[in-house]
Amino acid sequence: MNHYDWPLKLRVLYDKSLDYSGRGGREAESFLTSEERSELGAIGIAPIHLFDFADDFLKYGDPQWETFLLVASARRDYFLYELGGKPAASQLREEDLPPKKEALEGYVWLPRIVRKAQSFLEGTLPTEIMYGCGGDRNFLREHDLHMGEFLRMVWASHGNASKLLRFLKKP
C-alpha cells in the first residue's frame, strides 16, 4: 500500500467490509482478495481488524470509521517504525490476558485493556480478541479517552499500566 494515500485505500477496504458484514458475512479472511490482504499486511493490519470494527459499527453504531482510521494509524506506525514492518512470530494466548474484573488502583479493566492495546500494537493479539470491543469502549468512554489516543499512550509508556494511571487521574 502506498504511504501517501494508504488511508484512502483503507477506506475502500473498510467499506467493502461493511458491505460484506451487512450481507451477513462472517469469515474475516474470505471477503478480501489476496492482493488486498497483502496490502493490509504491509501496514500491519489484519483482515480481522477491519472486519471487527465494521461489524461492531453495523451492530452498535460504534466505533466510527474515523476511530478505526486512528487505531489503524497507530498500529501502522508501530508496525513500521518499531517493528520494522515485520509481523509477529507468535500470538498471545487468550488465557494470558488479565481477567476482565482485574483492577489497578481501583480501575477495573485497566490491566486488561493495557495488555490488549500493547498486544494489538505488537501484532500478537489473538484473532478472537478485539482491541476496541464493547468492554474497551465502555472503559475508554468512562475515562474520556479516545481509542486511538489510548494506543499511542500505551506505546509511549511501553505498556506500563502504572504510568497510564496519571492520564486516568487527570482533574
VMD Tcl script that draws the C-alpha trace (Angstrom):
set ca {
  {0.00 0.00 0.00}
  {1.39 3.42 -0.87}
  {2.33 5.56 2.11}
  {0.91 8.74 0.63}
  {-2.65 7.55 0.16}
  {-2.96 4.50 2.43}
  {-5.96 5.95 4.34}
  {-7.93 6.21 1.08}
  {-7.25 2.57 0.18}
  {-8.06 1.52 3.75}
  {-11.41 3.31 3.48}
  {-12.26 1.35 0.33}
  {-11.48 -1.91 2.14}
  {-13.42 -0.80 5.22}
  {-16.46 -0.04 3.05}
  {-16.07 -3.45 1.45}
  {-16.06 -4.97 4.94}
  {-19.21 -3.03 5.87}
  {-20.96 -4.37 2.80}
  {-19.80 -7.93 3.45}
  {-20.78 -7.89 7.12}
  {-24.07 -6.15 6.33}
  {-24.96 -9.03 3.99}
  {-24.34 -11.49 6.84}
  {-20.75 -12.43 6.01}
  {-18.89 -13.91 8.96}
  {-15.49 -15.05 7.64}
  {-12.98 -12.23 8.05}
  {-10.49 -13.72 5.59}
  {-12.88 -14.54 2.77}
  {-14.12 -11.17 1.53}
  {-10.74 -9.74 0.56}
  {-8.61 -10.70 -2.40}
  {-5.08 -11.95 -1.77}
  {-3.78 -8.61 -3.08}
  {-5.99 -6.70 -0.61}
  {-4.84 -8.93 2.27}
  {-1.25 -8.28 1.22}
  {-1.83 -4.51 1.15}
  {-3.30 -4.63 4.65}
  {-0.40 -6.75 5.84}
  {2.03 -4.15 4.52}
  {0.67 -1.69 7.09}
  {0.28 -4.26 9.87}
  {-3.49 -4.57 9.69}
  {-5.13 -7.99 9.64}
  {-8.45 -8.63 7.88}
  {-10.00 -9.47 11.28}
  {-9.28 -5.92 12.48}
  {-11.12 -4.46 9.52}
  {-13.98 -6.91 9.90}
  {-14.38 -6.48 13.68}
  {-14.56 -2.69 13.50}
  {-17.00 -2.69 10.59}
  {-19.14 -5.41 12.17}
  {-19.33 -3.61 15.53}
  {-20.22 -0.37 13.75}
  {-23.11 -2.10 11.99}
  {-24.31 -3.75 15.21}
  {-23.77 -0.91 17.70}
  {-23.09 2.27 15.70}
  {-19.67 2.39 17.32}
  {-16.75 2.64 16.64}
  {-16.98 5.05 13.75}
  {-14.76 4.95 10.65}
  {-12.65 7.82 11.99}
  {-11.89 5.84 15.13}
  {-10.83 2.85 13.08}
  {-8.58 5.09 10.99}
  {-6.84 6.46 14.10}
  {-6.45 2.96 15.58}
  {-5.12 1.64 12.27}
  {-2.76 4.62 12.06}
  {-1.27 3.88 15.48}
  {-0.87 0.19 14.61}
  {0.64 1.06 11.20}
  {3.15 3.46 12.72}
  {4.16 0.99 15.43}
  {4.43 -1.79 12.86}
  {6.61 0.23 10.50}
  {8.74 2.20 12.96}
  {9.06 -0.07 16.00}
  {8.80 -3.48 14.36}
  {10.47 -2.60 11.06}
  {7.47 -3.90 9.11}
  {7.98 -7.45 10.39}
  {4.95 -9.45 11.55}
  {4.97 -11.06 14.98}
  {6.32 -14.58 15.19}
  {3.76 -15.70 17.77}
  {0.40 -14.81 19.26}
  {-0.58 -14.08 22.83}
  {-2.85 -16.74 24.26}
  {-6.28 -15.52 25.29}
  {-5.85 -17.01 28.76}
  {-2.72 -14.85 29.26}
  {-4.78 -11.66 29.22}
  {-5.67 -10.21 32.62}
  {-9.21 -11.10 33.71}
  {-11.95 -8.61 32.88}
  {-12.57 -7.83 36.57}
  {-8.89 -7.26 37.43}
  {-8.20 -3.72 38.66}
  {-5.23 -1.46 39.25}
  {-5.74 1.17 41.93}
  {-9.49 0.75 41.60}
  {-9.58 0.96 37.80}
  {-11.35 -2.21 36.74}
  {-10.42 -3.32 33.20}
  {-7.24 -1.22 33.11}
  {-4.79 -4.16 33.27}
  {-6.75 -5.96 30.55}
  {-7.07 -3.05 28.13}
  {-3.42 -2.10 28.55}
  {-2.32 -5.66 27.71}
  {-4.77 -5.82 24.79}
  {-3.54 -2.48 23.44}
  {0.13 -3.49 23.76}
  {-0.59 -6.83 22.10}
  {-2.54 -5.10 19.31}
  {0.39 -2.76 18.66}
  {2.80 -5.69 18.64}
  {0.55 -7.73 16.35}
  {0.23 -10.54 18.90}
  {-3.42 -10.10 19.89}
  {-5.33 -13.37 19.35}
  {-7.80 -13.12 16.45}
  {-10.71 -13.98 18.74}
  {-9.99 -10.89 20.87}
  {-10.75 -7.38 19.62}
  {-8.94 -4.28 20.74}
  {-11.82 -1.82 20.81}
  {-14.53 -4.27 21.88}
  {-17.57 -3.10 23.83}
  {-15.77 -3.51 27.17}
  {-12.82 -1.44 25.92}
  {-15.16 1.22 24.56}
  {-17.03 1.41 27.88}
  {-13.78 1.82 29.81}
  {-12.44 4.47 27.43}
  {-15.74 6.37 27.34}
  {-15.94 6.34 31.15}
  {-12.44 7.84 31.37}
  {-12.83 10.21 28.41}
  {-10.05 8.67 26.32}
  {-10.13 8.07 22.59}
  {-9.28 4.56 21.43}
  {-6.50 5.77 19.13}
  {-5.15 8.13 21.78}
  {-5.03 5.27 24.27}
  {-2.99 3.14 21.87}
  {-0.45 5.91 21.49}
  {-0.30 6.37 25.29}
  {0.35 2.64 25.69}
  {3.09 2.91 23.05}
  {4.68 5.91 24.81}
  {4.53 4.19 28.21}
  {5.80 0.87 26.83}
  {2.65 -0.79 28.15}
  {3.28 0.21 31.75}
  {-0.18 0.41 33.33}
  {1.15 2.33 36.34}
  {2.38 5.12 34.06}
  {-1.02 5.28 32.40}
  {-2.72 5.98 35.73}
  {-1.76 9.68 35.52}
  {-3.93 10.05 32.41}
  {-6.83 8.45 34.24}
  {-6.35 10.60 37.32}
  {-6.41 13.86 35.40}
  {-8.53 16.59 37.05}
}
mol new
graphics top color blue
foreach p $ca { graphics top sphere $p radius 0.5 }
foreach p [lrange $ca 0 end-1] q [lrange $ca 1 end] { graphics top cylinder $p $q radius 0.2 }
display resetview
